[in-house]
Amino acid sequence: MADRYTSWFSSLDEARTATVSRHFGAIRDAFATRSITVDCACTRPWYAYVHPSQPHTIHMCKAFWIARR
């Protein structure tokens, strides 16, 4: 687990760990309590994004579809 954490978020430190934990908790809560929309029409070269004004719509982009092959 620590290897994956440092690969994704850099070195362990208390503030960063608290931020990551808070963000993953918010994601978990959103999936449990909100209606989530997945928009597959994004043509950007990114994996995915969420716009701050539409936090419950996940835009899946080109890199996501290529990576899952």
N, C-alpha and C positions, 0 to 999 in steps of 0.2 A: 504494500500500500504506500509506503513512504517513497519508493522509487517512482511510482506513478504520480504522486503528489508533486514531487520536485520536478519531474519532467513537464508537468502541465503548469505549475504555479511558481516554480523556482524554490529557493531554499526555505526551510521551515523557520518561521518566526511567529511569535504570538499574535501580532496584529494581522498579518496576512492570513494565518489559519482562522482567526475569528471572522474575517471578511469572507473567506471561502465558505466557511460553515454557514454563515448567515445567508449567503447567496443561494447555496444548495437547499437550505431550509425553505427559502422563499419559492424556489422552483418546485420543490415537493408539495408545498402548500397550494400553489397555483394549480398543479395537476389534480390535487385532491378536491379543490373547492371551486374551481372556475371552469368555464367552457373554453377550451383551447382550440384555436383554429390553426391548421397547418396549411400554408400557402405554398404550392409547388411551382408557381409561375416565375420565380426569380430567375433572371438570366445573368446575374452578376457572377464573377469568377470565385465568389466566396463559398464557404460551407453553408452558413445560415446566419440570420440576424433577427433581432427583435427590435422594432422601433419603439422608443420611449413613449410615444403617444398611443401605441397599440400593444401593450405589454403581453397580451394573451394571444397574439398572432405570431406564429413562428414562420418565417420566410425561408424555405429550403432552396439553396442555390446550386449552381453547376458543380462545384467541388464536392458537395455532399454526394451527388448522384454518381460521380466518377469514383469516389473513394469506396463506395460500397460494393464495387465490382470485384 
